[in-house]
Amino acid sequence: MRTVWRTAVVVLSTWGILIVLLLAPAPLPENLRYQIYSPASVGLWFLSMLVTPFVTVFLRWDWITKPRRRAA
C-alpha cells in the first residue's frame, strides 16, 4: 500500500510542477504570452503531462519501493 501512496505522491508532485511551469509566464506582457502559449507549446505541455509521470516514477523507483526506516 505504501508503494501506491508514494507513486501517487511522485505523479501528483510532477503534475503540480508542470502546472506551475505552465502558469509561470502569466504576468508577462500580452504580446509575449501569445508566443509562450502557442498551440504547439501547449500541445507539448500536454504531452509532457502524459509522459513525464512515467519518467519520474522510473527515476524514483528506488525511493518508492524502499522500506521506511524506523527510528530507534
N, C-alpha and C positions, 0 to 999 in steps of 0.2 A: 504494500500500500504506500510505503514511503517513496518508492520509485515513481509511482503515479503522481504524487504530490510534487516531488522535485522536478519531474518532467513538466508538469503544469507551470511551475514557477519559472522554469527556463523559457518556455514558449511565451507565457504572458509577459515576462520581462522583455523578451525580444520584440514582441509586438508593441509594447509600451515605448521602447526606444525608437522604433521605426515611426510611430505616430508623432512622437516629439520631433523627430527629424523632419517629418512632413510639415508640421506646423511652425517650425523654427523661422522660415523666411516670411511669415505673415506680416511682421512690422515693416518690411521693406516697401519702397515706393511701388505704385501700381504698375509702372512700365517694366520693372524688374520681375515682379511677381508673375507676369504672363510667361516670361521665358522660363522661370523656375517651375511653374505649374503647367507646363505644356502637356498636351495629351501623351506624348512619348514619355516624359519623365513620370507622370502619374501612372502610366502603364508599367514602367519599370519598378516603381514603388510598390504597386500591387503585386507584381511578380515576386518581388523580394519579400512581401508579406506571406507568400505561399511557400517560398523555398528556404528562406533564412532560418525558420524554426527547426527544420530538419538538420541544417548545418550546425546550429548551436547545440542541439541535443547530441549530435555525433561528437562534437568537440568537448562537451561537458559530461560525457557518459561515465567517466571515472567518478566524478562527484555525485552523479545521480545514483549510481549503484553501490557506492562505498557506504558501509555501515557507519552510523554515527558513533563517535567515541563517547563513552560515559565518563563523567567526571568522578574522580576517586574521592 
